[in-house]
Every structure is written in C-alpha cells, then in structure tokens.
Amino acid sequence: MICTANNLAYCMAHSNNSILLHALRGAIGKQIVIKQYGNKTVVTAYPDMSSVKPSKLQKQKRKKFAAAIDYARSIVNYPAKKAAYAKKLKKGARVYNAAIKEYLSKH
C-alpha cells in the first residue's frame, strides 16, 4: 500500500532488519509510533484517542491512581519522610513505587 495523506491512519510500515529503527520505540512527536513485535519493527500513525470516552470504572481507577501518585510524591519530596519510608523497604526497592503500591492496596 502506498501511504498518502488520505490513508495515513491505515498505513503501516514493517521492517525486519533495520539498523536505524531496531532500537527505537515509542512516539515521535504526535506524528508516528514505532513499535516492536518480536523481531519486527512496525511504524504506525499516532492514534487519535479524542473520540474515546472512558467508562465510569476507568474514571474511578484513574482518580484512585492519581491520588496514589500524589501520596507517593508527598513522601518522596520530603527527605525526612523518604528516609523513614526507605528504612522499612527491602534493599533495592524504590520509595516512590512502594508508596504507590501501599496506597493502592489500602484504598
């Protein structure tokens, strides 16, 4: 398929052995997305999510997660709180991630 401005949303490029793209992943601006599927690299148009409406449950979960982020930041942004919290964690565990996990399990 030849990609034009009219069919860009449906056009994908595939590559098996690209030296340039083999280590790339993610979005470039809001134009294209580079994905890895096994040993193949796929380049697609950036998705348009403007017409997707989240469900009530999704809104609740997002609100709960945002509260967990706020809780974790309230600990990490204060060195004394962060140090006290770090003492009760296993070696190598991150305070930020542990605080999010704690909040989500309690609420």
C-alpha positions as CSV (number, residue, x, y, z in Angstrom):
1,M,0.0,0.0,0.0
2,I,1.3,3.5,-0.8
3,C,0.9,5.9,2.1
4,T,-0.8,9.2,1.3
5,A,-2.3,11.9,3.4
6,N,-5.7,10.4,2.9
7,N,-4.9,6.9,4.1
8,L,-2.1,7.6,6.6
9,A,-4.3,6.3,9.5
10,Y,-4.5,2.9,7.9
11,C,-0.9,2.7,6.6
12,M,1.8,0.8,8.4
13,A,5.4,0.2,7.6
14,H,7.1,-3.1,8.5
15,S,10.8,-3.8,8.9
16,N,12.7,-6.9,9.8
17,N,16.4,-5.8,9.8
18,S,16.5,-2.0,10.1
19,I,19.7,-0.8,11.7
20,L,18.1,2.6,12.1
21,L,14.9,1.5,13.8
22,H,15.8,-1.7,15.6
23,A,16.5,0.0,19.0
24,L,13.7,2.7,18.7
25,R,10.4,2.5,20.4
26,G,7.6,5.0,21.2
27,A,6.2,8.1,19.7
28,I,8.0,10.7,17.6
29,G,6.0,13.9,18.3
30,K,2.4,13.2,17.7
31,Q,3.0,12.0,14.2
32,I,4.2,8.4,14.2
33,V,4.7,5.5,16.7
34,I,7.5,2.9,16.4
35,K,6.6,-0.5,17.9
36,Q,8.5,-3.8,18.3
37,Y,6.7,-7.1,17.7
38,G,9.2,-9.9,18.2
39,N,11.9,-9.3,15.7
40,K,9.8,-6.9,13.5
41,T,9.7,-3.1,13.7
42,V,6.3,-1.5,12.9
43,V,5.8,2.2,12.2
44,T,2.2,3.4,12.5
45,A,0.3,6.7,12.6
46,Y,-0.1,8.2,16.1
47,P,-3.5,7.1,17.4
48,D,-6.4,9.6,17.7
49,M,-8.0,9.0,21.1
50,S,-10.1,12.2,21.1
51,S,-13.4,10.3,20.4
52,V,-12.7,7.6,23.1
53,K,-14.8,8.1,26.2
54,P,-13.6,6.4,29.4
55,S,-16.2,4.3,31.3
56,K,-17.2,5.2,34.9
57,L,-15.0,2.5,36.2
58,Q,-12.0,3.8,34.2
59,K,-12.6,7.3,35.6
60,Q,-12.7,5.9,39.2
61,K,-9.5,3.9,38.7
62,R,-7.7,6.9,37.1
63,K,-8.8,9.1,40.0
64,K,-7.6,6.5,42.6
65,F,-4.2,6.2,40.7
66,A,-3.8,10.0,40.6
67,A,-4.4,10.0,44.4
68,A,-1.7,7.3,44.8
69,I,0.7,9.4,42.7
70,D,0.0,12.4,45.0
71,Y,0.6,10.3,48.1
72,A,3.9,9.0,46.7
73,R,5.1,12.5,45.8
74,S,4.2,13.7,49.2
75,I,6.7,11.2,50.6
76,V,9.4,11.5,48.0
77,N,9.5,15.3,48.1
78,Y,10.5,15.4,51.7
79,P,13.9,13.9,52.5
80,A,13.0,13.0,56.1
81,K,9.8,11.2,55.1
82,K,11.6,9.5,52.3
83,A,14.4,8.3,54.5
84,A,12.0,7.0,57.1
85,Y,10.0,5.2,54.5
86,A,13.1,3.7,52.9
87,K,14.1,2.1,56.2
88,K,11.2,-0.3,56.1
89,L,11.8,-1.4,52.5
90,K,13.9,-4.2,51.1
91,K,17.2,-3.3,49.6
92,G,16.8,-2.0,46.0
93,A,13.1,-1.2,46.4
94,R,12.2,2.3,45.4
95,V,10.3,4.5,47.8
96,Y,8.1,6.0,45.1
97,N,6.9,2.7,43.7
98,A,6.4,1.2,47.2
99,A,4.3,4.2,48.3
100,I,2.1,3.8,45.2
101,K,1.7,0.1,45.9
102,E,0.9,0.8,49.6
103,Y,-1.7,3.4,48.7
104,L,-3.4,1.2,46.1
105,S,-3.6,-1.8,48.4
106,K,-5.1,0.3,51.3
107,H,-7.7,2.2,49.3
